[in-house]
Amino acid sequence: MRTRTLRLAILGYQAVLTYLFVVQTLAVTGIGRLPLSLVATLGPQLFLVETGILAMQFLGILALSLVNIRQRQEQTKPTQSVTQNG
């Protein structure tokens, strides 16, 4: 149950970051301005904003892979079997 909750939280985090990245790209190219778009000048400021968003995306992907590993470990835990007297 906890891994499902963590996965949903991380996916929500990823969705927000994807929105920020797309909005930033649209604002820089001049196609449109949406809420939370940062109009950065071309150069170091733009690079810093996009690199920061991508770094946070990679952290979310790493966290999601760790949650998947944890869930696999929980599913493959051997259950204690009842020993038969024989």
Buried (B, 14 or more C-beta within 10 A) or exposed (E): EEBEEBBEBBEEBBEEBEBBBEBBEBBBEEEEEEEEBBEBEEEEEBEEBBEEBEEBBEEBEEBBEEBEEEBEEEEEEEEEEEEEEE
